Amino acid sequence: MTKAIDLAGFEAKFRALSDPWDYRTSHFEAVKRAVLIRACGAGKLGRGLEIACAIGETSRALASRCLTLIATDGAPTALATAQALTPPNLRIDYRQAVLPAGVPPGPFDLIVVSEIAYYLSARDLDRLAERLAGTLAPGGRIVVLHHVVAFDDTAQPPALAQDRLCRRLAARLTRVHACRHGRYAVAVFRRPRAGSRGTGLRRPAG
């Protein structure tokens, strides 16, 4: 395994190539993104947060599901590309943030965490889970989607990172959906509204 990529490495990738993972042109990425969007549910949500938004391809899809959306990334070049690609009518607030400390204050009705867990150390991933669970509004949902097949430059094996993040979130929230789609897995967590009771594992609406 090669050395784990850090924030400087991500910035270098986006400086060298505006779309280093072919988010805009890859059929695989488009299908994976559609799975993620379905996991967010069918209804219109209020305040949304996307962690590690890269060039904003998922952000622009999420914007139609949220009244407002904050999309964060640690690489300023990626954020500049995201801003340039985003039509002015989409209300997306792109922010530079270093994880786990940089999670914006909530509450959020939707939080999307995709393709970032395995780049963090186990300790930072635990901190991220705590911060995300703490910013989720009653009735809100967190959607977690990551590769689970090993590849180079990660700080943790992908499957273990997805599992660790999910277990930490499940300790504070209700897991309502979990499914593997070939090379990646998705899970959905909810914070019950006051007075409601958790329903256990089930498929999300939408």
Beta strands, then each sheet from edge to edge (+ up, - down):
strand 1: 45-51
strand 2: 66-73
strand 3: 92-96
strand 4: 108-114
strand 5: 136-147
strand 6: 174-181
strand 7: 184-190
sheet 1: 3+ 2+ 1+ 4+ 5+ 7- 6+
end
